[in-house]
């Protein structure tokens, strides 16, 4: 009988995984995939850039001491907000910090900050809003650090509960044009067995980047971190039902891939995608 460590090391044996996180956020996931015998291929579907107009976010940060709570929707929001707040003199004492997922809590810790409010299980906006402290917000001032655009659920719900909510849009997402050729080459050579995607915008960019190899991409299995992205994949024409990770973290993505591998592969066979 194989030892537990051996089973873990073989959890993705031989599987070629496309990792689409931004360039500076992919290392951890790639290492986890490699540790389980998989072969990560990193082609970013998003790149993080400064906001088109940084003045509104700076104005909000200048008044940060007036807020009761700050919510971060992503690790990018934390990184960009921390830099901006540091330039303005630092985080005010007494500000409650809330995050959506475990990865964001880790990102806060890396900045020397504590996530006071975070979901314990499901890691999404709905889970954050379900927490007791997020119901008791009447009369409170809340700032949401995010990228340009994005979901309105958090702000809409908190306003309905009596909070005053403002946005600080501290970055924007863009499609990395230079990565398109790399993706098309990988698709043409059948170098990908499964794709990981962590946002709707990343999925849309990936499809555009595929260009003439779009049909091949649409036939590949997907691992995503939300029902929203799974529904988008279906609308875009992906032929296989996406696997949805139980949590929006690198560990959650790997666990979802291992579950997919256990169902779809054995020692004698592996799926090959043909055009």
ZIKABEL-V384387 format. One record per backbone hydrogen bond with DSSP energy under -0.5 kcal/mol. CO is the residue of the C=O (numbers start at 0). NH is the residue of the N-H. E is the energy in kcal/mol with one decimal. If there is no record, write none. Layout:
# ZIKABEL-V384387
co:CO nh:NH e:E
co:CO nh:NH e:E
This chain:
# ZIKABEL-V384387
co:2 nh:6 e:-2.2
co:3 nh:7 e:-2.2
co:4 nh:8 e:-2.4
co:5 nh:9 e:-1.6
co:7 nh:10 e:-1.4
co:9 nh:12 e:-1.8
co:11 nh:14 e:-2.3
co:14 nh:16 e:-0.7
co:14 nh:38 e:-3.4
co:15 nh:17 e:-0.5
co:15 nh:192 e:-2.9
co:15 nh:193 e:-1.6
co:16 nh:18 e:-0.6
co:16 nh:40 e:-3.2
co:17 nh:19 e:-0.5
co:17 nh:195 e:-2.5
co:18 nh:42 e:-2.2
co:19 nh:44 e:-2.2
co:19 nh:45 e:-0.5
co:21 nh:24 e:-2.2
co:22 nh:25 e:-0.6
co:25 nh:29 e:-2.5
co:26 nh:30 e:-2.5
co:27 nh:31 e:-2.1
co:28 nh:32 e:-2.3
co:29 nh:33 e:-2.4
co:30 nh:34 e:-2.3
co:31 nh:35 e:-0.8
co:32 nh:35 e:-0.9
co:32 nh:37 e:-2.4
co:33 nh:36 e:-1.8
co:35 nh:11 e:-3.2
co:36 nh:13 e:-2.5
co:37 nh:39 e:-0.6
co:38 nh:16 e:-1.8
co:40 nh:18 e:-2.7
co:40 nh:42 e:-0.7
co:46 nh:48 e:-0.5
co:46 nh:173 e:-2.2
co:48 nh:171 e:-2.8
co:53 nh:57 e:-2.0
co:54 nh:58 e:-2.2
co:55 nh:59 e:-1.9
co:56 nh:60 e:-2.5
co:57 nh:61 e:-1.9
co:58 nh:62 e:-0.6
co:59 nh:62 e:-1.3
co:60 nh:63 e:-1.7
co:62 nh:65 e:-2.3
co:63 nh:66 e:-1.8
co:67 nh:95 e:-2.2
co:68 nh:142 e:-2.4
co:69 nh:97 e:-2.9
co:70 nh:144 e:-3.1
co:71 nh:99 e:-0.8
co:73 nh:77 e:-1.6
co:74 nh:78 e:-2.7
co:75 nh:79 e:-2.6
co:76 nh:80 e:-2.4
co:77 nh:81 e:-2.8
co:78 nh:82 e:-1.6
co:79 nh:83 e:-2.1
co:80 nh:84 e:-3.2
co:81 nh:85 e:-2.2
co:82 nh:86 e:-1.8
co:83 nh:87 e:-1.0
co:84 nh:89 e:-2.9
co:85 nh:88 e:-1.1
co:91 nh:94 e:-1.2
co:95 nh:69 e:-3.0
co:96 nh:115 e:-1.2
co:96 nh:116 e:-2.0
co:97 nh:71 e:-2.4
co:98 nh:118 e:-0.5
co:100 nh:104 e:-1.8
co:101 nh:105 e:-2.3
co:102 nh:106 e:-2.0
co:103 nh:107 e:-2.4
co:104 nh:108 e:-2.2
co:105 nh:109 e:-2.0
co:106 nh:110 e:-0.8
co:107 nh:110 e:-1.0
co:107 nh:112 e:-2.5
co:108 nh:111 e:-1.8
co:113 nh:115 e:-1.0
co:116 nh:98 e:-2.3
co:121 nh:123 e:-0.7
co:123 nh:127 e:-2.0
co:124 nh:128 e:-2.5
co:125 nh:129 e:-1.2
co:126 nh:130 e:-0.5
co:127 nh:130 e:-1.3
co:130 nh:133 e:-1.0
co:130 nh:134 e:-0.5
co:131 nh:134 e:-1.5
co:131 nh:135 e:-1.1
co:134 nh:136 e:-1.4
co:136 nh:139 e:-2.4
co:139 nh:141 e:-0.5
co:139 nh:163 e:-3.0
co:140 nh:67 e:-2.8
co:140 nh:68 e:-1.6
co:141 nh:165 e:-2.3
co:142 nh:70 e:-2.8
co:142 nh:144 e:-0.6
co:143 nh:145 e:-0.5
co:143 nh:167 e:-2.5
co:144 nh:72 e:-1.8
co:145 nh:169 e:-2.2
co:145 nh:170 e:-0.6
co:151 nh:155 e:-2.8
co:152 nh:156 e:-2.6
co:153 nh:157 e:-2.5
co:154 nh:158 e:-2.4
co:155 nh:159 e:-1.9
co:156 nh:160 e:-1.2
co:157 nh:162 e:-2.5
co:158 nh:161 e:-1.7
co:161 nh:138 e:-2.5
co:162 nh:164 e:-0.6
co:163 nh:141 e:-3.2
co:165 nh:143 e:-2.7
co:167 nh:145 e:-1.9
co:167 nh:169 e:-1.0
co:170 nh:147 e:-1.9
co:171 nh:48 e:-2.8
co:173 nh:46 e:-2.2
co:173 nh:175 e:-0.5
co:174 nh:176 e:-1.2
co:175 nh:178 e:-1.6
co:176 nh:179 e:-1.4
co:177 nh:181 e:-0.5
co:178 nh:182 e:-2.2
co:179 nh:183 e:-2.6
co:180 nh:184 e:-2.1
co:181 nh:185 e:-2.2
co:182 nh:186 e:-2.5
co:183 nh:187 e:-2.1
co:184 nh:188 e:-1.5
co:185 nh:190 e:-2.6
co:186 nh:189 e:-1.3
co:192 nh:220 e:-0.7
co:193 nh:17 e:-2.8
co:194 nh:222 e:-2.6
co:195 nh:19 e:-0.7
co:198 nh:202 e:-1.7
co:199 nh:203 e:-2.4
co:200 nh:204 e:-2.5
co:201 nh:205 e:-2.3
co:202 nh:206 e:-1.8
co:203 nh:207 e:-1.8
co:204 nh:208 e:-2.9
co:205 nh:209 e:-1.6
co:206 nh:210 e:-0.7
co:207 nh:210 e:-0.9
co:209 nh:212 e:-2.7
co:210 nh:213 e:-1.5
co:212 nh:216 e:-1.8
co:213 nh:217 e:-2.5
co:214 nh:218 e:-0.7
co:215 nh:218 e:-0.8
co:216 nh:219 e:-1.7
co:217 nh:238 e:-2.6
co:220 nh:194 e:-2.3
co:221 nh:242 e:-2.9
co:222 nh:196 e:-2.5
co:223 nh:244 e:-3.1
co:225 nh:229 e:-1.7
co:226 nh:230 e:-2.5
co:227 nh:231 e:-2.0
co:228 nh:232 e:-2.3
co:229 nh:233 e:-1.7
co:230 nh:234 e:-2.0
co:231 nh:235 e:-2.3
co:232 nh:236 e:-0.8
co:232 nh:237 e:-2.3
co:233 nh:236 e:-0.7
co:241 nh:243 e:-0.5
co:242 nh:223 e:-2.7
co:242 nh:244 e:-0.6
co:246 nh:248 e:-1.9
co:248 nh:252 e:-2.3
co:249 nh:253 e:-2.3
co:250 nh:254 e:-2.5
co:251 nh:255 e:-2.0
co:252 nh:256 e:-2.1
co:253 nh:257 e:-2.5
co:254 nh:258 e:-2.0
co:255 nh:259 e:-2.1
co:256 nh:260 e:-2.8
co:257 nh:261 e:-2.4
co:258 nh:262 e:-1.4
co:259 nh:263 e:-2.3
co:260 nh:264 e:-2.0
co:265 nh:268 e:-0.6
co:268 nh:265 e:-1.2
co:271 nh:273 e:-0.6
